[in-house]
Structures are given as structure tokens and as C-alpha cells.
Amino acid sequence: MFERMILAIAIVIGAWLAYRGWLLRQRRRAARGSLERPATGRSAVLVFTSPTCAPCKLQQLPIIDRILADWRDKIEVEIVDVTEKPDVAAQYGVWSLPTTIVLDAQRNVIAINQGVAHEKKLRDQLASTTGFELADGSDWSDAHVRATAH
């Protein structure tokens, strides 16, 4: 019985290490891919989707639209259809949909989100790159955003 528990723990640890290694590999691939994009002085979000991805259409894209409503002039968003641009998906190591990749103004990878990235998470990731801060320290759901002075 004890040997089985040790074996189960070893398998879980091995799987976790393999997953972490895969994420590190994806981050490196995304970093190489992001450097090929020209810097524009604004942070960017790459949203990887497909025509058959229901969570992309019903959850991720509406979240991106809400963020754009507030920050249209401060960020860039590129929607990448992986069926039309599989080379771009491969360049960034995308292996699940939806995937969002947050880039800073110099096109360095700030975050890679597999699955639906919630609005607060994306706003926090973008805010860490663009100099935004909450006006009153409250939650994003009821906060007003303002740009900090540079």
C-alpha cells in the first residue's frame, strides 16, 4: 500500500513538472514570436480563437470588447483565427483555445492565459504594462480608470 502511494505521488509530481516545462517552452516560443512584431509604443493583447470555439465567442471576445471600450486608445488587440493563421499560433506555441497573450509596449511577453481569461485578470496584466492604476483602489467592476502621469 505504501509503495502505491509513493508511486502515485511520483506520477503526480512528474506530471506537474512536465506541465511546468511545457509552459516554460511555450513562454520561450511566445517571447521569440513577440520580438518579430514591431513595437508601437502601446501594449497589446493577442487573442487566439477559431470559428468553432464557443468559449472564445461567448466569453473571451465579450471580455475583450469591454476592455477595449475603456482602453481603445491605450492598447492594441489582435484577434488571430488559428484556422486562417496556423503559423502564427505555432509561432507562439498556442495549444488550446482561447489563449490570450499580453505584450508590453516593447513586445515582451507579460502573460500567457490558456482558457478564458477573466476581465479583472486581463486588466491587471495590462495595467502592469501601461501605467494604469485604479483611481480609488477599488475592484475593477466598480472602478474608474485613469492614466498615471509620466
C-alpha positions in Angstrom: 0.0 0.0 0.0 2.8 2.4 0.9 4.6 1.7 -2.4 1.4 2.6 -4.3 1.1 5.9 -2.5 4.8 6.7 -3.3 4.2 5.7 -6.9 1.1 7.9 -7.1 2.9 10.9 -5.6 5.8 10.4 -8.0 3.4 10.3 -11.0 1.7 13.5 -9.9 5.0 15.3 -9.3 6.2 14.1 -12.7 3.1 15.3 -14.5 3.3 18.6 -12.7 7.0 19.0 -13.7 6.1 18.1 -17.3 3.3 20.7 -17.4 5.6 23.4 -16.0 8.2 22.5 -18.5 5.6 22.7 -21.3 4.5 26.2 -20.1 8.2 27.3 -19.9 8.7 26.1 -23.5 5.5 28.0 -24.6 6.7 31.2 -22.9 10.0 31.0 -24.7 8.4 30.4 -28.1 6.0 33.3 -27.5 8.9 35.5 -26.5 10.7 34.7 -29.7 7.5 35.3 -31.7 6.7 38.6 -30.0 10.1 40.1 -30.9 9.2 39.7 -34.6 6.2 42.1 -34.1 7.1 45.8 -34.5 6.9 47.8 -31.3 4.2 50.5 -31.5 4.6 52.1 -28.0 1.3 50.5 -26.8 0.7 47.3 -25.0 -1.1 44.6 -26.9 -3.3 41.5 -26.4 -3.2 38.7 -28.9 -6.4 36.7 -28.8 -6.2 33.2 -30.4 -9.6 31.9 -31.5 -11.3 29.8 -34.1 -14.8 29.8 -35.7 -15.8 26.7 -33.8 -14.6 27.9 -30.3 -17.7 28.6 -28.3 -15.9 29.9 -25.2 -14.0 32.3 -27.5 -17.2 33.8 -28.9 -19.4 33.7 -25.8 -16.9 34.6 -23.1 -13.4 35.8 -24.2 -14.4 38.2 -27.0 -17.0 40.0 -25.0 -14.4 40.5 -22.2 -12.0 41.9 -24.8 -14.8 44.2 -26.1 -15.4 45.6 -22.6 -11.7 46.3 -22.1 -11.5 48.0 -25.4 -14.5 50.2 -24.5 -12.3 51.7 -21.8 -8.8 51.5 -23.3 -9.2 51.6 -27.1 -6.6 54.4 -27.4 -4.2 52.8 -25.0 -3.9 49.2 -26.1 -3.9 47.1 -29.3 -5.8 43.9 -29.8 -5.2 41.4 -32.5 -7.7 38.6 -33.0 -5.9 35.6 -34.5 -8.0 32.9 -36.1 -5.9 29.8 -35.8 -7.6 28.2 -38.8 -6.5 31.0 -41.0 -3.1 31.7 -39.4 -1.8 28.4 -38.0 1.7 29.6 -38.5 1.1 32.4 -36.0 -0.4 30.0 -33.5 2.6 27.7 -33.9 5.0 30.7 -33.6 3.5 31.5 -30.2 3.1 27.9 -29.1 -0.6 28.1 -28.8 -2.1 24.7 -28.0 -5.5 25.4 -26.6 -8.3 27.9 -27.3 -9.0 30.5 -26.2 -5.5 31.7 -25.5 -4.6 35.4 -24.8 -1.1 36.7 -24.8 -0.4 40.1 -23.2 2.6 42.0 -24.6 4.1 45.2 -23.3 4.9 48.2 -25.5 8.3 46.7 -26.4 6.6 43.4 -27.4 7.9 41.4 -24.4 5.5 38.7 -23.2 3.9 39.7 -19.9 1.4 36.9 -19.6 0.0 33.8 -21.4 -3.5 32.8 -20.5 -4.8 29.4 -21.6 -8.6 29.2 -21.4 -10.9 32.1 -20.8 -9.0 34.9 -19.1 -11.4 36.9 -16.9 -11.7 40.6 -17.3 -10.0 41.5 -14.0 -7.1 39.3 -14.7 -6.5 40.8 -18.2 -7.0 44.4 -16.9 -4.4 43.7 -14.1 -2.0 42.3 -16.6 -2.4 45.2 -19.0 -2.3 47.7 -16.1 1.1 46.3 -15.1 2.4 47.3 -18.5 0.7 50.6 -19.4 0.9 52.6 -16.3 -2.7 52.5 -15.4 -3.9 52.4 -11.8 -7.2 52.4 -10.1 -8.4 55.8 -9.0 -9.6 54.7 -5.6 -8.0 51.2 -5.1 -11.4 49.5 -5.5 -12.3 46.5 -7.6 -12.4 46.7 -11.4 -16.1 46.1 -11.5 -16.9 49.5 -10.0 -13.7 51.4 -10.6 -12.9 54.3 -12.8 -9.5 54.0 -14.6 -7.1 56.8 -15.1 -3.7 57.0 -16.6 -0.9 57.9 -14.4 1.3 60.9 -15.2 4.5 60.0 -16.9 
